[in-house]
Amino acid sequence: HRMTFLSRFSTALTLCIAGVCQAATLNVRPGDDLAAVVKQAQAGDVIEVARGQYRANLLIDKPLTLRGLDRPTISGGNQGDTIRVTAPDVVIEGLIVRDSGDNLKDQNAGIYLYPGAHRAIVRNNDLTYNLFGLWIEKANDVLIEHNTITGKREYSSPQRGNGVQLYNTKGAKILNNNISFVRDALYVDVSHNAIFKGNKLHHSRYGTHYMNSYYNLWEDNDTFYNRGGLALMEVRNQEVRGNRAWGNSDHGIMLRSVQDSVIENNVVADNARGFFIYDVEYAT
């Protein structure tokens, strides 16, 4: 495996020695050391991972693409973050990412986008049996789309992490994800100018839990079979339209301390309470 591993870098190394350093496509197969390939890759490289099982806790500290071919599985072995990203312009797609640690204090996640991981793209992945599916902190203009995210479903709700946690971000796009069996499917705090569209959020505490976030669009989402559907708290300049909140055991849509917002054309049906409205002003 050592000779095979080294041969895959020969072209890239030759180009770098010549002073060109062009991006390369690196192939990983079962039995290869995936973490070593990621560590040795150059900025801009594409790492294609063949179907198989890989035990790794990855650190991606340079711009690159990590692409699964035919749904390979990366397991974090129930410790730490399965994939940790600290660089901007990273793409993660086509993987099964599972088995993070379960330390709430350390915020263990399937994929943790650290401060500065701007413009990350996470798409077409299964994030399963992680404490937090995705933790996104101080990373702007991220795109999270077409992922299926499930938590450690046998844990009680307070012991679980959230499906997607956004903290102190700008410009996020959270599109067409299916999130369930977590604490809150989407937890949004101090995150602005975001778009949440086409998501299915179910079997959790809150479908979404917004706090202290401004200028966000919430459109065409389904929140169902949660305790609460959509919870907007301490927010302003929200557009909430064309969503469906149904079958939640408490409220369909909660508006608490909301200003300068529009909530229109939503279907709110078969919840214990349709709307919970408190301290709302300058809203339609």
C-alpha positions in Angstrom: 0.0 0.0 0.0 2.9 2.3 0.7 4.2 2.2 -2.9 0.7 2.6 -4.3 0.1 5.6 -1.9 3.4 7.3 -3.0 2.8 6.6 -6.7 -0.5 8.6 -6.6 1.4 11.7 -5.6 4.2 11.4 -8.2 2.5 13.6 -10.9 1.5 16.3 -8.4 5.0 16.3 -6.8 6.7 16.5 -10.2 4.6 19.4 -11.2 5.4 21.2 -7.9 9.1 20.6 -8.2 8.9 22.2 -11.7 7.3 25.2 -10.0 3.8 24.6 -11.5 1.9 23.0 -8.6 -1.2 22.2 -10.6 -4.2 20.6 -8.9 -4.4 16.8 -9.0 -7.0 14.2 -8.6 -6.0 11.7 -5.9 -7.8 8.3 -5.7 -8.4 6.5 -2.4 -9.4 2.8 -2.1 -10.3 0.6 0.9 -7.2 -0.1 2.8 -5.6 3.2 2.0 -4.8 5.8 4.8 -7.4 8.4 4.0 -6.2 10.8 6.7 -2.6 10.7 5.2 -3.9 11.4 1.7 -5.8 14.5 3.0 -2.7 15.6 4.9 -0.4 15.3 1.9 -2.8 16.8 -0.6 -2.1 20.2 -2.1 -4.5 23.2 -2.1 -7.0 22.7 -4.9 -6.7 18.9 -5.2 -9.7 16.6 -5.6 -9.7 13.5 -3.4 -12.0 10.8 -4.8 -12.9 8.1 -2.3 -14.1 4.7 -3.5 -16.9 2.8 -1.9 -15.8 1.2 1.4 -15.4 1.7 5.1 -12.8 4.2 6.3 -12.0 4.9 10.0 -10.7 8.4 10.2 -10.9 11.8 12.0 -10.0 14.2 9.2 -8.6 17.7 9.4 -9.0 19.6 6.2 -6.8 22.7 6.5 -6.5 23.7 2.8 -9.0 24.3 0.0 -9.8 20.9 -1.6 -12.6 18.7 -2.7 -13.4 15.5 -0.8 -15.7 13.4 -3.1 -17.3 10.1 -2.4 -17.8 7.6 -5.3 -20.8 5.3 -4.7 -21.3 6.4 -1.1 -18.2 5.4 0.9 -18.4 5.6 4.7 -16.1 7.6 7.0 -16.5 6.8 10.7 -15.0 8.9 13.4 -15.0 6.0 15.8 -17.3 7.7 18.3 -14.6 10.3 19.2 -14.1 13.9 18.3 -15.3 15.4 15.0 -15.4 13.0 12.1 -14.4 15.8 9.6 -13.0 19.1 10.8 -12.6 21.9 8.3 -10.5 25.0 9.0 -9.8 26.3 5.5 -12.0 28.2 3.1 -13.3 26.8 -0.2 -13.7 23.2 0.8 -16.2 20.9 -0.9 -17.5 17.7 0.8 -19.9 15.6 -1.2 -21.2 12.1 -1.8 -20.1 10.6 1.6 -21.7 8.8 4.5 -20.2 10.6 7.5 -20.9 9.0 10.9 -19.9 8.2 14.5 -18.7 11.5 16.0 -18.0 11.7 19.7 -20.8 12.6 22.0 -19.2 15.4 24.1 -21.6 18.3 24.2 -19.0 20.6 25.7 -16.7 20.0 22.7 -19.6 20.2 20.3 -18.5 17.0 18.5 -19.9 16.9 15.0 -20.0 14.8 11.8 -18.7 17.9 10.0 -17.4 20.9 11.9 -16.8 24.0 9.9 -14.5 26.1 12.0 -14.1 29.9 11.9 -12.7 30.9 8.6 -14.1 27.9 6.6 -15.8 30.4 4.3 -17.7 29.3 1.2 -17.7 25.6 2.2 -20.0 23.4 0.2 -21.5 20.3 1.9 -23.9 18.4 -0.4 -25.4 15.0 -1.1 -24.1 13.4 2.1 -25.6 11.2 4.8 -24.6 12.5 8.2 -25.7 9.8 10.7 -25.1 8.9 14.3 -23.2 12.1 15.0 -23.8 14.3 18.0 -24.2 17.4 15.9 -24.6 16.8 12.2 -23.1 20.0 11.1 -21.6 22.7 13.3 -20.9 25.9 11.4 -19.2 28.7 13.3 -18.0 32.1 11.9 -18.0 30.7 8.4 -19.7 32.9 5.7 -21.4 32.0 2.5 -21.6 28.3 3.1 -23.9 26.1 1.0 -25.5 23.1 2.7 -27.8 21.2 0.3 -29.4 17.8 -0.3 -28.0 16.1 2.9 -29.8 13.6 5.0 -29.0 14.2 8.7 -30.0 12.0 11.6 -28.7 12.1 15.2 -28.0 9.6 18.0 -31.6 8.7 18.1 -31.6 6.5 21.2 -30.2 9.5 23.2 -32.7 11.6 25.1 -33.4 15.0 23.6 -31.2 17.0 26.0 -28.2 14.7 25.2 -28.5 15.1 21.5 -26.9 17.8 19.4 -28.6 19.7 16.7 -28.9 18.7 13.0 -27.4 21.9 11.6 -26.1 24.6 14.0 -25.3 28.0 12.6 -23.5 30.4 14.9 -22.3 33.9 13.9 -22.5 33.4 10.2 -23.5 35.5 7.1 -24.9 34.5 3.8 -25.6 30.8 4.4 -27.8 28.7 2.1 -29.5 25.7 3.7 -31.4 24.0 1.0 -33.3 20.7 0.5 -32.0 18.8 3.5 -33.8 16.1 5.4 -33.1 16.4 9.2 -34.5 14.2 12.0 -34.0 12.6 15.4 -31.8 15.4 16.7 -32.4 18.0 19.4 -33.3 20.9 17.1 -33.2 20.2 13.3 -31.9 23.7 12.5 -30.5 25.9 15.3 -29.7 29.4 14.1 -28.0 32.0 16.4 -26.5 35.4 15.4 -26.7 34.4 11.7 -27.9 36.9 9.1 -28.8 37.1 5.4 -29.4 33.4 5.1 -31.8 31.4 3.0 -33.6 28.3 4.4 -35.5 26.6 1.6 -37.0 23.2 0.8 -35.9 21.4 4.0 -37.8 18.6 5.8 -37.4 18.9 9.6 -39.1 16.3 11.7 -39.0 14.1 14.8 -37.0 16.5 16.9 -37.6 19.1 19.6 -37.9 22.1 17.3 -38.0 21.9 13.5 -36.1 25.2 13.6 -35.0 27.4 16.4 -34.0 31.0 15.4 -32.5 33.4 17.8 -30.9 36.9 17.4 -30.8 36.6 13.6 -31.8 39.1 11.0 -32.6 39.4 7.3 -33.3 35.7 6.7 -35.7 34.0 4.3 -37.6 30.9 5.4 -39.5 29.4 2.4 -41.1 26.1 1.3 -40.0 24.0 4.3 -41.9 21.2 6.1 -41.7 21.0 9.9 -43.7 18.1 11.2 -43.9 15.6 14.1 -41.7 17.8 16.3 -42.6 19.3 19.7 -42.5 22.7 18.0 -42.4 23.5 14.3 -40.9 26.9 13.5 -39.7 29.0 16.5 -38.6 32.6 15.8 -37.3 34.4 18.9 -35.5 37.7 19.3 -35.4 38.3 15.5 -36.3 40.9 13.0 -36.5 41.3 9.2 -37.7 37.8 8.5 -39.6 36.5 5.5 -41.5 33.4 6.4 -43.7 32.2 3.5 -45.0 29.1 1.8 -44.0 26.7 4.6 -46.0 23.8 6.0 -46.0 23.2 9.8 -48.2 20.2 10.8 -48.6 17.5 13.3 -46.4 19.2 15.9 -47.2 18.4 19.5 -47.0 22.0 20.7 -47.1 25.0 18.2 -46.9 25.1 14.5 -45.2 28.5 14.3 -43.9 30.5 17.4 -43.3 34.2 17.1 -41.7 35.7 20.2 -40.1 39.2 20.2 -40.3 39.5 16.4 -40.1 42.8 14.5 -40.3 44.0 10.9 -41.2 40.7 9.5 -43.7 39.1 7.0 -45.3 35.7 7.7 -47.6 34.7 4.9 -49.1 31.9 2.9 -48.1 29.2 5.3 -50.1 26.0 6.0 -50.4 25.5 9.7 -52.5 22.4 10.5 -53.1 19.7 13.1 -50.8 21.1 15.7 -51.7 21.4 19.4 -51.6 25.2 18.8 -51.3 26.8 15.4 -49.5 30.0 16.3 -47.9 31.2 19.5 -47.5 35.0 19.3 -45.9 37.2 22.0 -44.2 40.6 21.8 -44.5 41.0 18.1 -44.6 44.4 16.4 -44.4 45.9 12.9 -45.1 42.4 11.4 -47.7 41.1 9.0 
